[in-house]
């Protein structure tokens, strides 16, 4: 079966995102996949890109041991799942910092820069799942807010990195949702066949 990396980005263990994470991990285990979890907040990841990190960027280096650990995990996975809220029509700064710091330029790392643009090196990621929650209804995010998560994070950033099979599932209107609706959302996660 698959070797999944799961990137979780939420600071509160009683959030609905945490409930989604639980269902994702349970479904992956039930379907026979192996998983490695990155819990950005719980592990104390520092998303700030400082001067020393920038100096090391073009050599693929880092002075943050979590950055190296996370890149190794992503490079050894064949599929990846992101679980994150949508804050202000985009992914949180913590997840943006993960992309900024972990996705290193260089042959055999996450990407190389060519004369025609960025060439993604993460072709090992055959299946990419992004589970998000939002206060806004999903239709509003797609039609009125510019569809930023899909257009920028999923179809630009993750695509540029070489991640394939990108699928986005948003659970909208979560703040005012009923327990019944939340159960339906969680059941939807449990029924996904992870490839």
N, C-alpha and C positions, 0 to 999 in steps of 0.2 A: 504494500500500500504506500501512500504518500508520506513524505517527510515535510511536515508543516511548521513554519514559523508563525507565531501569533504575536502581533504587536498591539498592546493594549494601552490606551491613553485616556485615563480618567482618574482624578485624585480621590474619589469617594467610593468606598467599598459597598455602600448601600444604594448606589446609583442604578438606574435601569441599564446603563452600559455594562455594569458589573454583572447583572443578571444575563445579559446577552453573552458576555464572555463565558460565563458558566455553561450556557447552552452550547456555545461553539465548541468548547473543550470536551464536553460530554458527547456531542455528535461526532467529533473527530475520533475520540476514543472508541465509541460504539462502532464506527465504520472501519476500525483497524488502522488508522493513521497514527504515526508517531508525531509528537508535538514538542516544541520548545517555546516557552512563553517569555516575552519581553514585557514587563510591566513598568513602563517608563517612570511613573510617579513613585511606586513602591520601591523601585531600585535606586531612586535618587538621581536619575539622569539629569545632567545639567545641559539644557538646550542652547546655552549661550555660546556663540561662536566668537571666541576671543582672539587676540592678536597672534598668540602662539599657534592656535589651531589653524588660523588662516595661513601662517607662514609655512606650516607643514602640509597644507592641502595638496599642492601640486606634486608632492612626492608620495602621496597616499598615506602620509604619516599622521599621527595623532599623539596628544599627550593625555588623552582621556581613556583609561582602560575599558570603560563601558563601550565607547565608540568602536574600539577594535573587536571586542566580544560580539557586539551587535552585527558588525559587518561580516564577521566569520559565520554567524548564525544565518544571515540572509544568503550568503554565498553557498552555504551547504544545504539549504532548503530547496525543495522542488515546487513548493506552493507557499503562499503567504496569506494571512488574514489580518486585516486591520480592524480594530473595534475602537470607535472614537465618537465623541459628540461633534455636532456642528455648532461652532460658536461664531457669531457674526458672519454667517454665510460661508465659512471656511473651516478648515481643520484648526485645532488649537495650536498655539505657539509651541507647545511641547512637542507635538508631532512634526511640525514644520522644522523645529530644531533637530529632531531625529534625522529627517531627510538632509538638512544642511550639513550636519556633522558626520553622519555615518556614511553617506553616499560619496565615497572618495573617488577622485579622478585618478586614473592610471590603468595601465594594461592589466587586465585580470581582476580589477577591483569592481566598482559599480558602473563606471562609464569612462569613455575616453572622448576627448574633444578632437574633432576632425575639421578639415576645411569646409565641410558642408554642415557642420553642427555636432550634436552630441550623439555618440554611438553607445547604446546601452550594453553593458556587459552582464546583466543579470538575466540572460536567456534561460538560465536554470529554473527560473520561476515560471512554471507552465500554467499555474492557476492563481489568480489574485482575487481575493474577496475583500470588499470594504463594507463593513456594517456601521452605519451611523444612526444617531438619534438627533432630532431637532424639535425645538418648540414650534417652529413654523411647519405648516403642512408641506408635504413633499411637492405637491403640484406648485405651490408658491415658490419654493426654492428653484424648481426647474424653469418656470415661466417668468416669474417676476424678479427674482434675485440674481439672474444671470447664470444659474446652473454651475456655480463656481467649483463645487467639489468634483462634479463629473468632468467639467470642461478643463479645469486646471490641474487638480490633484491626480485624478484617475487617468484621463485621456491625454494629458500632457506629461506631467512629472513621472508617473509610474510607467507610462509607455516609453518615455525617453530612456528610462533606466533599463528597458528591455523586458519588463514584466508582462507576461502574456495572459490571455484568458481573463481579462479584467471584468469583474461583476460588482455592481453597487446595489446595496439594499439599504434604503433609509426608512426609519420608523419615525414618521412625522407626527406633529401635534402631541408630542409625548407629555408635556407638562400638564395639560388638561385632560389627559386620557383616563379612561375608566380602567379598573382592574381587569375587566373582561377583555378590553382592547389590548392591554399589555400582555395578557395570557395568549391572545391570538398572535401577537407579534413574536413572542417566545416560541410558540408552537411552529411558526413559520421557519425560525432558525433551526429547530430540531428536525424539520422535514427536508432540509437542504441536503442533497447528495454531494458531498465534497469529493471531487475527482482526484 
